[in-house]
Amino acid sequence: GYLLIEGVIHFLKRKRVVQTARSGSLFGIHEVMNHTPIQYTVRIQPGSKVCILDKSTIIEVLKYIQDNDLPDVLKI
């Protein structure tokens, strides 16, 4: 999974942007947890910063989101 620290990411399907993520977005979480490939091409825009999250960190983040009644992660 990934955390977009800064910048913008576009998710593409058949070369068309289907979703855009902004700073603070989590993505790829469901794919990591379910061992499935992501169904989109991800285009990280110049100047963006992304942090890679391992499965144990993802579990902690999801628990924090649930415990603090925060919006769910980006679902693409």
N, C-alpha and C positions, 0 to 999 in steps of 0.2 A: 504494500500500500504506500501511498504518498501523501505528503502534506505540502501544499503550495504555500510557501512562506511569503513570497512576494511575486507580484506580476500577474500574468494571465496565461491560461492554457485553453486551447481549443480542442474539442473532441470532434473528430471527423468520421463520417461514414460515406463511402463512395465519393470521397474528395469534397464533401459538403459539411460545413460546420453544423453540428446538431446540438451542441451545448458548449457553454463557456464557463470556465471556473476562474474565480478571483482569489486573491490572497486570503488565506485561512481555510481554504477548501481541502477536504480530505477526499481522495479518490483511489480506486483500485482495491478498496477494503473488502468488498464482497467477493471479488475474484481471488484474493489471497485466502480468505477464510473458507472458500468453497473449492479451492484448487482448480479454478477455471480460467481460461484465457480472457483477456479484455476484448470486447467486441468492436472496439473503435481504434482509430489511429489517433494518437495524442500528439499535438503540436505545441511545444513549449515556446512561448514567445521570447524574443531576445530580452535579456535583463531579468528574467524570472529566476527565482530560487526555489528549488524543490528538495524536500528531505525524504529519504527512503525510510519506511517504517517496517520493522520486522513483525512477525505474527504476535509475539508477546506484547509488544508496544501497542499494536492495534487493539488487542483485547483490553488493555488498560484504558486506552482512549475511549473505546466504546462504553466501557463501564462508567467512566467519568461523565460522558455525554448523558447517559441514562440517569445516573445519580443526581445530576445537576439540572435535569430537565432542559437540556439544550437541543437545538435543532439537529436532526440526523445528518450523517455524512452525505456528500454528493452522490446521488445514485444515477448512473448513466445506463 
